[in-house]
């Protein structure tokens, strides 16, 4: 069973994996986007978004927490001065993963993870009601051709009102 074992192991030991993600998040915040495999990008997304959330807090404790994970002090400064203020009004979702295809050497799925640059616009709620769907009625073609003949047979077999009254 996989209880309490979230995250991907990526075929690495724990220390190697932690060191790799520290290097990756440092490079990611320094350059704004990096190309990596899909699995690494999906794991990096959660770490990078936590770092940006620390940058949005902006206090001394958050600065020290970010500096303990990010390897370059210049990147920590960039995180708190330029990156975090860009996302002051955005409640999460600071990164975007774009799938590129497969890598020729080992057939690994590759993607680009990048910071979302566009300004967030709040969604407008539409005032118009949803369209009402109506059931389509289709008459079978074969029944339509036989319908007049069947109606004549029924009319001939049934006594008319004039004959029953007379």
Order of alpha helices (4+ residues) and beta strands (2+ residues): alpha-beta-alpha-alpha-alpha-beta-beta-alpha-alpha
